[in-house]
Amino acid sequence: GWTDRVLMRVTDIFLAFPRLILALAFVAALGPGIENAILAIALTAWPPYARVARAETLTVRRSDYIAAARLQGAGTPRIIIGHIMPMCLSSVIVRITLDMAGIILTAAGLGFLGLGAQPPLAEWGAMISSGRQYLLTHWWVATIPGIAILLVSLGFNLLGDALRDILDPRSAKR
């Protein structure tokens, strides 16, 4: 209905801008700091999950078992919480694990620009930024945090790929 149309238009507005640029705008408005960076990343990361959940919901709501639950007298909240959410959850979890690399890079980008965690807190982007001045003499100061970002991002991508293989009912062995 109209709620779906309004929420999807808001989602389209958020998807129209690159995530890092939008996060930079939010942090610039809120001020530097880890809490504001987390809030900015959360405000810019939700639209793909909303799209995935909506697509799954539109697919599941036409299923025969949903019609059977309605015929048995189940109310809308019970159908949503008991039947639709469990079917959507696996897709959203897989999307989150595959998207963590982008979220980590956004956080590191904000930290690199000095808008993320403030000293004395440690943050990979801030470590790379402070290590730039030692790049010619002590290259590992900036390289090791970059390698950490790479390894953690790769780990989340491999986890997401494995979860997709495990949780996808269409690829289950018969």
Phi, psi and omega per residue, in radians:
G1 nan -2.669 -3.069
W2 -1.212 -0.539 3.104
T3 -1.108 -0.748 3.113
D4 -1.082 -0.765 -3.133
R5 -1.117 -0.739 3.141
V6 -1.140 -0.810 -3.132
L7 -1.118 -0.663 3.136
M8 -1.252 -0.532 3.068
R9 -1.230 -0.675 3.057
V10 -1.100 -0.722 3.088
T11 -1.072 -0.739 3.103
D12 -1.071 -0.666 3.112
I13 -1.099 -0.775 3.125
F14 -1.169 -0.614 -3.138
L15 -1.314 -0.276 -3.119
A16 -1.263 -0.351 -3.109
F17 -1.904 2.532 3.039
P18 -1.079 2.485 -3.046
R19 -1.029 -0.767 -3.095
L20 -1.149 -0.709 3.134
I21 -1.122 -0.750 3.123
L22 -1.145 -0.716 3.096
A23 -1.111 -0.707 3.080
L24 -1.054 -0.719 3.137
A25 -1.126 -0.753 3.132
F26 -1.130 -0.773 -3.125
V27 -1.192 -0.612 3.090
A28 -1.131 -0.618 3.117
A29 -1.316 -0.649 -3.079
L30 -1.507 -0.469 -3.090
G31 1.832 2.715 -3.113
P32 -1.216 2.669 3.123
G33 2.551 2.727 -3.074
I34 -1.164 -0.676 -3.140
E35 -1.121 -0.764 3.128
N36 -1.187 -0.611 3.093
A37 -1.161 -0.741 3.105
I38 -1.094 -0.761 3.120
L39 -1.100 -0.740 3.131
A40 -1.133 -0.716 3.113
I41 -1.153 -0.711 3.112
A42 -1.133 -0.695 3.136
L43 -1.191 -0.442 -3.125
T44 -1.743 -0.184 -3.054
A45 -1.679 -0.252 -3.011
W46 -1.287 -0.482 -3.022
P47 -1.019 -0.733 3.114
P48 -1.101 -0.596 3.132
Y49 -1.222 -0.635 3.082
A50 -1.116 -0.691 3.115
R51 -1.138 -0.778 -3.141
V52 -1.114 -0.798 3.141
A53 -1.105 -0.686 3.122
R54 -1.147 -0.785 3.136
A55 -1.079 -0.762 3.109
E56 -1.119 -0.711 3.141
T57 -1.115 -0.755 3.128
L58 -1.121 -0.557 3.106
T59 -1.290 -0.788 -3.044
V60 -1.273 -0.592 -3.022
R61 -1.147 -0.308 3.105
R62 -1.635 0.130 -3.107
S63 -1.285 2.737 -3.126
D64 -1.160 -0.645 -3.101
Y65 -1.218 -0.438 3.041
I66 -1.230 -0.733 3.081
A67 -1.106 -0.668 3.108
A68 -1.149 -0.692 3.106
A69 -1.119 -0.686 3.090
R70 -1.117 -0.736 -3.140
L71 -1.132 -0.498 3.108
Q72 -1.402 -0.073 3.064
G73 1.724 0.198 3.122
A74 -1.208 2.384 3.127
G75 -1.415 2.969 -3.113
T76 -1.037 -0.805 3.122
P77 -1.052 -0.692 3.136
R78 -1.150 -0.699 3.119
I79 -1.150 -0.749 -3.125
I80 -1.142 -0.878 -3.068
I81 -1.308 -0.691 -3.037
G82 -1.540 -0.417 -3.033
H83 -2.127 -0.784 -3.043
I84 -1.419 -0.801 -3.116
M85 -1.039 -0.764 3.106
P86 -1.077 -0.550 3.131
M87 -1.303 -0.516 -3.132
C88 -1.490 -0.406 -2.997
L89 -1.063 -0.714 -3.101
S90 -1.123 -0.713 3.122
S91 -1.135 -0.692 -3.139
V92 -1.207 -0.693 3.115
I93 -1.101 -0.761 3.111
V94 -1.102 -0.747 3.127
R95 -1.087 -0.700 3.131
I96 -1.099 -0.813 -3.115
T97 -1.161 -0.624 3.110
L98 -1.286 -0.435 -3.104
D99 -1.576 -0.146 -3.097
M100 -1.074 -0.554 3.111
A101 -1.073 -0.755 3.099
G102 -1.154 -0.646 3.114
I103 -1.170 -0.722 3.101
I104 -1.105 -0.728 3.124
L105 -1.164 -0.644 3.074
T106 -1.118 -0.779 3.111
A107 -1.103 -0.725 3.116
A108 -1.165 -0.645 3.095
G109 -1.121 -0.741 3.086
L110 -1.128 -0.713 3.097
G111 -1.144 -0.660 3.124
F112 -1.083 -0.669 -3.130
L113 -1.448 -0.026 3.117
G114 1.492 0.252 -3.117
L115 -1.809 -0.066 -3.134
G116 -1.631 -2.332 -3.135
A117 -1.097 2.371 -3.131
Q118 -1.723 2.601 3.121
P119 -0.986 2.490 0.249
P120 -1.598 0.132 3.111
L121 -1.200 2.470 3.133
A122 -1.581 2.409 3.114
E123 -2.653 2.410 -3.008
W124 -1.044 -0.745 3.134
G125 -1.106 -0.721 3.101
A126 -1.161 -0.632 3.100
M127 -1.115 -0.726 3.117
I128 -1.147 -0.723 3.139
S129 -1.093 -0.779 -3.141
S130 -1.283 -0.423 3.129
G131 -1.427 -0.157 3.135
R132 -1.048 -0.633 -3.089
Q133 -1.240 -0.302 3.134
Y134 -1.852 0.249 -3.000
L135 -1.061 -0.645 -3.100
L136 -1.377 -0.539 -3.087
T137 -1.758 -0.750 -3.132
H138 -2.178 1.280 -3.011
W139 -1.068 -0.472 -3.062
W140 -1.234 -0.344 -3.130
V141 -1.091 -0.662 3.111
A142 -1.661 -0.441 -3.047
T143 -1.344 -0.700 -3.086
I144 -1.091 -0.786 3.056
P145 -1.089 -0.599 3.072
G146 -1.127 -0.697 3.088
I147 -1.169 -0.653 3.094
A148 -1.084 -0.749 3.081
I149 -1.055 -0.773 3.139
L150 -1.067 -0.825 -3.086
L151 -1.186 -0.720 3.131
V152 -1.185 -0.702 3.098
S153 -1.117 -0.747 3.093
L154 -1.108 -0.714 3.108
G155 -1.071 -0.755 3.105
F156 -1.155 -0.664 3.105
N157 -1.140 -0.715 3.102
L158 -1.167 -0.683 3.073
L159 -1.084 -0.779 3.117
G160 -1.102 -0.690 3.100
D161 -1.131 -0.741 3.117
A162 -1.167 -0.726 3.106
L163 -1.114 -0.652 3.097
R164 -1.090 -0.725 3.109
D165 -1.151 -0.655 -3.102
I166 -1.327 -0.765 -2.990
L167 -1.554 -0.191 -3.109
D168 -1.350 1.950 -3.095
P169 -1.211 -0.392 -3.132
R170 -1.281 -0.390 -3.137
S171 -1.754 0.150 3.130
A172 -1.164 2.449 3.136
K173 -1.271 2.419 -3.108
R174 -1.687 nan nan
